[in-house]
Amino acid sequence: MANVFDYIKWRGDLTFEQSPMNEIDALIFCELSYIFFDGIVPEDPNEGYITLAEAAEIFFERNAGQEEISLGEIVPKEIVTLFRMTAASKRFSKIPLSHFVNIIDDETVEQFSAISFYPDDETVFVAYRGTDDTITGWREDFRMAFLTPVPAQKRAEEYLLKASEDAKNIYVAGHSKGGNLALWAAMNASDEIAERIEKVYNFDGPGFLDDVWESELYERVAGKISTVIPTGSVVGLLLKYDKNYRVTKSSAKGYLHQHDALTWEVEGVEFVCDEDVAPEVKRAHEVVGKWIYSMEPDERRAFVEGFFDILCSTSAKTVTDLAANRSTVIKAFSNIEPETRQALMSGVKFFLGEGKSAISESIRELLKKKSDEEKPTEKKPETPKPDKKLKKAVAKKKKYKRRRNSVACRMQREAIYKAKKSIKK
């Protein structure tokens, strides 16, 4: 089945004037937001713009000689290929880029990044980056379970205000955490900005701590929101999420890998739809939801902060660092302080409080069932049919052996009988 790469090959020779923006274009912009544009794309729009092709030229020159350009442990490396393809296409190459912001603040626990694309003189496309490779980014994500708004959500709101100053048409979008930021920024925008928003794209972004889906802020932009999640959505159904979602099929093996939007199936200018999220995925999310909301906010805070305090004690800054030093991580967990241990044990206790059977069943199905189903079944080797002549020969040999044994047994019995008779005499 086709994906975004096939879409670029098919539609890449048409400009946005010839073929209007669609949801596949929106996803491509969101995926490109993961590229390291630091020092390439101007931070302030007043400093000017740089085209996508020019940005790509600088980026690949900067990384020349590398066998494989990595964007981090959890970011798909294929995004670099996507960048190269879009930069070489007529549709994307001349699009101006500006207002690139990338903030990692360990003290305030904030990870925020966004970039603006300008498909035409009257339009701005704001793309918020999802969670990157940093532990700070993951810590901020987990804080969404007890804190609203987190620093990145506030920053997203401020960014949209500045990015939309001169734009007649506004598109707001993001993948993963970026989708959550896009929703937050659009819902909290002023009435004047909200009116100029054409579309809000949320690609498998998590929900919110509180149920905002019946609020007036949501109602203002509800008709402009497009939420797309894969069949095996692990992220998009976290916390309290938008029930008005569409499900797309993914070519990824295993539900966890379907969060990678480059695996989503595409047909024409739309995603290939599925009926709904997989049943076992829904059951697992129900269990996780009960676990989160069964704890008081202070208990959630203690659990999250305790867990990430342990990770930070390893001096690792990124998930890549953790993956490279697993022994250090194990040691850190074995040396945790009593207070932190208590917080973690309380969280585990709440998690198991809904019943071990329900937990184990849901999580097992979520993580293993899909991959087990997709494993190729090994065919048992067929037993070769024996040759007819060989079969007759074997049967004849067995018959002779039985006959020989029977004769020997009869002779043995006769010998024993004669011996006993002679003894009696």
C-alpha positions as CSV (number, residue, x, y, z in Angstrom):
1,M,0.0,0.0,0.0
2,A,1.2,3.6,-0.7
3,N,2.6,6.0,1.9
4,V,3.8,9.6,2.0
5,F,6.8,8.7,-0.1
6,D,4.6,7.4,-2.9
7,Y,2.5,10.5,-2.6
8,I,5.5,12.8,-3.2
9,K,6.4,10.7,-6.3
10,W,2.9,11.0,-7.5
11,R,2.0,14.6,-6.6
12,G,5.5,16.2,-6.2
13,D,5.5,17.8,-9.7
14,L,2.4,20.0,-8.9
15,T,2.5,23.3,-7.0
16,F,0.0,24.2,-4.3
17,E,-1.6,26.6,-6.8
18,Q,-2.2,23.6,-9.1
19,S,-3.3,21.3,-6.4
20,P,-4.6,22.7,-3.0
21,M,-3.2,21.6,0.3
22,N,-4.5,18.4,1.7
23,E,-4.0,16.2,4.8
24,I,-1.1,14.4,3.4
25,D,0.8,17.7,2.8
26,A,-0.1,18.6,6.4
27,L,1.5,15.4,7.7
28,I,4.6,16.0,5.6
29,F,5.1,19.4,7.1
30,C,4.7,18.0,10.6
31,E,7.2,15.2,10.0
32,L,9.7,17.8,8.6
33,S,9.5,19.7,11.9
34,Y,11.6,16.9,13.5
35,I,14.6,18.0,11.3
36,F,17.4,19.9,13.1
37,F,16.9,23.3,11.6
38,D,19.1,25.0,14.3
39,G,21.2,27.7,12.7
40,I,19.6,27.1,9.3
41,V,16.1,28.5,9.5
42,P,15.7,32.1,11.0
43,E,14.1,32.3,14.4
44,D,12.5,35.7,13.8
45,P,10.4,36.1,10.6
46,N,11.7,39.7,10.4
47,E,15.1,38.2,9.7
48,G,13.9,36.8,6.4
49,Y,13.1,33.3,5.0
50,I,14.9,30.4,3.5
51,T,13.4,27.9,1.0
52,L,13.1,24.3,1.8
53,A,15.6,23.4,-0.9
54,E,18.1,25.9,0.5
55,A,17.7,24.6,4.0
56,A,18.2,21.0,2.8
57,E,21.4,22.0,1.0
58,I,22.9,23.5,4.2
59,F,21.6,20.6,6.3
60,F,23.1,17.8,4.2
61,E,26.4,19.8,3.7
62,R,26.6,20.1,7.5
63,N,26.1,16.3,7.9
64,A,28.3,15.3,4.9
65,G,30.3,12.2,5.5
66,Q,27.9,10.6,7.9
67,E,26.9,7.1,6.9
68,E,23.5,7.6,8.5
69,I,22.0,10.9,9.8
70,S,20.3,10.3,13.1
71,L,17.6,12.5,14.6
72,G,17.6,10.5,17.9
73,E,16.7,7.1,19.2
74,I,12.9,7.5,18.9
75,V,12.6,9.7,15.8
76,P,12.3,7.7,12.5
77,K,15.5,8.0,10.4
78,E,13.3,7.9,7.3
79,I,12.4,11.6,8.0
80,V,15.8,12.5,6.6
81,T,14.8,10.7,3.3
82,L,11.5,12.6,3.4
83,F,13.4,15.9,3.7
84,R,15.6,15.0,0.7
85,M,12.7,14.0,-1.4
86,T,10.6,17.1,-0.7
87,A,13.6,19.4,-1.3
88,A,14.0,17.9,-4.7
89,S,10.3,18.2,-5.6
90,K,8.6,21.0,-7.4
91,R,5.7,21.0,-4.9
92,F,7.8,21.6,-1.7
93,S,11.3,22.9,-2.8
94,K,10.5,26.6,-3.1
95,I,8.3,26.9,0.0
96,P,9.7,29.5,2.4
97,L,10.6,28.5,6.0
98,S,11.0,30.8,9.0
99,H,10.3,31.3,12.7
100,F,12.1,28.1,13.8
101,V,12.2,27.8,17.6
102,N,13.8,24.9,19.6
103,I,13.8,25.2,23.4
104,I,15.1,22.5,25.8
105,D,15.0,23.8,29.4
106,D,15.9,21.2,32.1
107,E,15.1,23.6,35.0
108,T,11.6,24.5,33.9
109,V,11.2,21.0,32.3
110,E,10.2,22.3,28.9
111,Q,10.7,20.8,25.4
112,F,9.2,22.9,22.6
113,S,10.0,23.2,19.0
114,A,8.0,24.7,16.0
115,I,8.5,26.0,12.5
116,S,6.4,28.0,10.0
117,F,5.9,27.1,6.4
118,Y,4.5,29.6,3.8
119,P,2.8,27.7,0.9
120,D,1.7,31.1,-0.5
121,D,1.8,34.8,0.4
122,E,-1.4,34.7,2.4
123,T,-1.0,31.4,4.2
124,V,1.1,30.2,7.2
125,F,1.3,26.6,8.2
126,V,2.4,26.2,11.8
127,A,3.9,22.8,12.6
128,Y,4.7,21.8,16.2
129,R,7.3,19.2,16.8
130,G,6.4,16.1,18.8
131,T,8.5,14.7,21.6
132,D,12.1,14.5,20.7
133,D,15.0,12.4,22.0
134,T,15.5,14.4,25.2
135,I,14.5,13.1,28.7
136,T,13.3,16.6,29.5
137,G,10.7,16.2,26.7
138,W,9.5,12.9,28.0
139,R,9.3,14.3,31.5
140,E,7.1,17.2,30.4
141,D,4.9,14.7,28.5
142,F,4.3,12.6,31.7
143,R,3.6,15.8,33.7
144,M,0.5,16.2,31.6
145,A,-1.0,13.6,33.9
146,F,-1.1,16.0,36.8
147,L,-0.4,19.5,35.4
148,T,-2.3,21.8,33.0
149,P,-0.9,23.7,31.1
150,V,2.7,22.5,30.9
151,P,5.3,25.0,29.7
152,A,5.2,23.8,26.1
153,Q,1.4,24.3,25.8
154,K,1.9,27.9,27.0
155,R,4.7,28.4,24.5
156,A,2.6,27.0,21.7
157,E,-0.1,29.6,22.4
158,E,2.4,32.4,22.3
159,Y,4.0,31.0,19.1
160,L,0.7,30.9,17.2
161,L,0.0,34.5,18.2
162,K,3.3,35.7,16.7
163,A,3.3,33.4,13.7
164,S,-0.2,34.5,12.6
165,E,0.3,38.2,12.6
166,D,0.3,38.8,8.9
167,A,-1.4,35.7,7.6
168,K,-4.9,35.6,6.2
169,N,-5.1,31.8,6.3
170,I,-3.8,29.8,9.2
171,Y,-3.1,26.1,9.4
172,V,-2.1,24.6,12.8
173,A,-0.8,21.0,13.1
174,G,1.4,18.6,14.9
175,H,2.3,14.9,15.3
176,S,2.3,13.2,18.7
177,K,2.9,15.8,21.4
178,G,2.9,18.4,18.6
179,G,-0.8,17.4,17.9
180,N,-1.6,18.2,21.5
181,L,0.1,21.6,21.2
182,A,-1.7,22.4,18.0
183,L,-5.1,21.7,19.7
184,W,-4.1,23.7,22.8
185,A,-2.9,26.7,20.8
186,A,-6.0,26.8,18.5
187,M,-8.5,26.4,21.4
188,N,-6.8,29.1,23.4
189,A,-6.3,31.6,20.5
190,S,-8.2,34.8,20.4
191,D,-11.5,35.0,18.5
192,E,-9.8,37.1,15.8
193,I,-7.1,34.4,15.2
194,A,-9.6,31.5,15.6
195,E,-11.6,33.0,12.7
196,R,-8.6,32.9,10.4
197,I,-7.7,29.3,11.2
198,E,-8.6,27.1,8.2
199,K,-7.7,23.7,9.7
200,V,-6.2,22.1,12.8
201,Y,-4.5,18.8,12.2
202,N,-3.8,16.5,15.2
203,F,-1.9,13.4,14.1
204,D,-2.0,10.8,17.0
205,G,-1.5,13.4,19.7
206,P,-2.5,12.7,23.3
207,G,-5.5,14.2,25.0
208,F,-5.7,16.5,28.0
209,L,-5.9,16.0,31.8
210,D,-9.3,17.6,31.9
211,D,-12.2,17.1,29.6
212,V,-12.0,20.1,27.3
213,W,-14.1,18.6,24.6
214,E,-17.4,20.2,25.8
215,S,-15.9,23.6,26.6
216,E,-16.7,26.8,24.7
217,L,-13.0,27.0,23.6
218,Y,-13.3,23.7,21.9
219,E,-16.6,24.5,20.3
220,R,-15.2,27.6,18.5
221,V,-12.8,25.5,16.5
222,A,-14.4,22.0,16.7
223,G,-15.5,22.0,13.0
224,K,-11.9,22.8,11.9
225,I,-10.2,20.0,13.8
226,S,-9.1,16.8,12.0
227,T,-7.8,14.1,14.4
228,V,-6.2,11.1,12.8
229,I,-4.9,8.1,14.7
230,P,-3.7,4.6,13.5
231,T,-5.5,1.3,14.2
232,G,-3.1,0.5,17.0
233,S,-2.9,4.0,18.5
234,V,-0.8,4.0,21.7
235,V,-0.5,7.7,22.1
236,G,-3.6,9.3,20.6
237,L,-6.0,7.7,23.2
238,L,-4.1,8.8,26.3
239,L,-5.8,11.0,28.9
240,K,-9.2,12.5,27.9
241,Y,-9.1,12.5,24.1
242,D,-11.3,13.9,21.3
243,K,-13.9,11.2,20.4
244,N,-14.2,12.7,16.9
245,Y,-11.2,10.9,15.4
246,R,-10.6,9.1,12.2
247,V,-8.6,5.8,12.0
248,T,-6.0,5.1,9.4
249,K,-4.4,1.8,8.5
250,S,-0.6,1.3,9.1
251,S,1.9,-1.0,7.5
252,A,3.9,-1.2,10.7
253,K,4.2,-4.6,12.5
254,G,3.1,-4.2,16.1
255,Y,0.9,-1.4,17.6
256,L,3.8,0.5,19.2
257,H,5.4,1.1,15.8
258,Q,2.2,2.5,14.2
259,H,2.8,5.8,16.0
260,D,5.3,6.4,13.2
261,A,3.1,8.3,10.7
262,L,5.4,7.4,7.8
263,T,3.9,3.9,8.0
264,W,0.3,5.2,7.5
265,E,-1.3,4.1,4.3
266,V,-2.3,6.7,1.7
267,E,-4.6,6.6,-1.3
268,G,-4.6,9.7,-3.4
269,V,-4.7,12.8,-1.2
270,E,-6.2,11.0,1.8
271,F,-5.4,8.3,4.4
272,V,-6.8,4.8,4.0
273,C,-9.5,4.6,6.6
274,D,-10.1,1.7,9.0
275,E,-13.3,1.1,10.9
276,D,-12.0,1.8,14.4
277,V,-9.1,1.3,16.8
278,A,-8.3,-2.4,17.5
279,P,-10.4,-3.7,20.4
280,E,-7.5,-4.9,22.5
281,V,-5.9,-1.4,22.2
282,K,-9.1,0.2,23.6
283,R,-9.2,-2.3,26.5
284,A,-5.6,-1.5,27.4
285,H,-6.3,2.3,27.3
286,E,-9.3,1.8,29.6
287,V,-7.0,0.1,32.1
288,V,-4.4,2.8,31.9
289,G,-7.1,5.5,32.2
290,K,-8.5,3.9,35.3
291,W,-5.0,3.7,36.8
292,I,-4.2,7.4,36.1
293,Y,-7.5,8.7,37.4
294,S,-7.6,6.4,40.4
295,M,-4.7,8.4,41.9
296,E,-4.9,11.9,43.3
297,P,-2.9,14.5,41.5
298,D,-0.2,14.6,44.2
299,E,0.2,10.8,43.9
300,R,0.6,11.1,40.1
301,R,3.1,13.8,40.6
302,A,5.1,11.8,43.1
303,F,5.1,8.8,40.8
304,V,6.2,10.7,37.7
305,E,8.8,12.8,39.4
306,G,10.2,9.8,41.3
307,F,10.6,7.9,38.0
308,F,12.3,10.7,36.2
309,D,14.5,11.6,39.1
310,I,16.0,8.1,38.8
311,L,16.6,8.6,35.1
312,C,18.2,12.0,35.6
313,S,20.5,10.6,38.3
314,T,22.3,8.7,35.5
315,S,23.4,12.0,34.0
316,A,21.8,11.0,30.7
317,K,20.3,13.8,28.6
318,T,18.6,11.8,25.9
319,V,16.9,8.4,25.3
320,T,19.9,7.6,23.1
321,D,22.1,8.1,26.2
322,L,19.9,5.7,28.2
323,A,19.9,3.1,25.5
324,A,23.7,3.2,25.4
325,N,24.1,2.9,29.2
326,R,21.5,0.3,30.3
327,S,23.7,-1.0,33.1
328,T,23.8,2.5,34.6
329,V,20.0,2.8,34.4
330,I,19.6,-0.6,36.2
331,K,22.0,0.4,38.9
332,A,20.1,3.7,39.4
333,F,16.8,1.9,39.9
334,S,18.5,-0.5,42.4
335,N,19.8,2.4,44.5
336,I,16.6,4.5,44.7
337,E,15.9,6.3,48.0
338,P,13.1,5.1,50.3
339,E,10.8,8.0,49.5
340,T,11.1,7.6,45.8
341,R,10.7,3.8,46.1
342,Q,7.4,4.4,48.1
343,A,6.1,6.7,45.4
344,L,6.9,4.2,42.6
345,M,5.4,1.3,44.7
346,S,2.2,3.3,45.3
347,G,1.8,3.9,41.5
348,V,2.3,0.2,40.8
349,K,-0.2,-0.7,43.5
350,F,-2.8,1.6,41.9
351,F,-1.9,0.1,38.5
352,L,-2.6,-3.5,39.8
353,G,-5.6,-2.4,41.8
354,E,-7.9,-3.0,38.9
355,G,-7.0,-6.6,38.9
356,K,-3.9,-8.4,37.7
357,S,-5.8,-10.4,35.2
358,A,-7.2,-7.3,33.5
359,I,-3.9,-5.6,33.5
360,S,-1.9,-8.5,32.2
361,E,-4.5,-9.4,29.6
362,S,-4.8,-5.9,28.1
363,I,-1.1,-5.0,28.1
364,R,-0.1,-8.4,26.8
365,E,-2.6,-8.1,23.9
366,L,-1.5,-4.6,23.2
367,L,2.2,-5.3,23.0
368,K,2.3,-8.9,21.7
369,K,-0.8,-10.0,19.9
370,K,-0.3,-7.9,16.8
371,S,3.4,-9.0,16.3
372,D,2.5,-12.6,17.0
373,E,-0.2,-12.6,14.4
374,E,2.2,-11.1,11.8
375,K,5.0,-13.7,12.4
376,P,5.2,-16.0,9.4
377,T,3.9,-19.4,10.4
378,E,6.5,-22.1,9.9
379,K,5.4,-25.0,7.8
380,K,6.2,-28.4,9.1
381,P,8.4,-30.3,6.6
382,E,6.5,-32.8,4.7
383,T,7.4,-36.4,5.4
384,P,8.6,-37.9,2.1
385,K,6.6,-40.8,0.9
386,P,8.6,-44.0,1.1
387,D,9.6,-45.8,-2.0
388,K,7.2,-48.8,-2.7
389,K,10.1,-51.3,-3.3
390,L,11.8,-50.1,-0.1
391,K,8.6,-50.4,1.8
392,K,8.1,-54.1,0.6
393,A,11.7,-54.9,1.5
394,V,11.4,-53.4,5.0
395,A,8.1,-55.4,5.6
396,K,9.7,-58.6,4.4
397,K,12.7,-58.1,6.7
398,K,10.4,-57.5,9.7
399,K,8.4,-60.6,8.8
400,Y,11.6,-62.7,8.6
401,K,12.8,-61.3,11.9
402,R,9.5,-62.2,13.6
403,R,9.6,-65.7,12.1
404,R,13.2,-66.2,13.1
405,N,12.5,-65.0,16.6
406,S,9.5,-67.4,16.9
407,V,11.6,-70.4,15.8
408,A,14.4,-69.5,18.2
409,C,11.8,-69.1,21.0
410,R,10.3,-72.6,20.2
411,M,13.8,-74.2,20.2
412,Q,14.6,-72.5,23.5
413,R,11.4,-73.8,25.1
414,E,12.1,-77.4,23.9
415,A,15.7,-77.2,25.3
416,I,14.4,-76.1,28.8
417,Y,11.7,-78.8,28.8
418,K,14.3,-81.5,28.0
419,A,16.6,-80.2,30.7
420,K,13.9,-80.3,33.4
421,K,12.9,-83.8,32.3
422,S,16.5,-85.1,32.7
423,I,16.8,-83.6,36.2
424,K,13.6,-85.3,37.4
425,K,15.0,-88.7,36.2
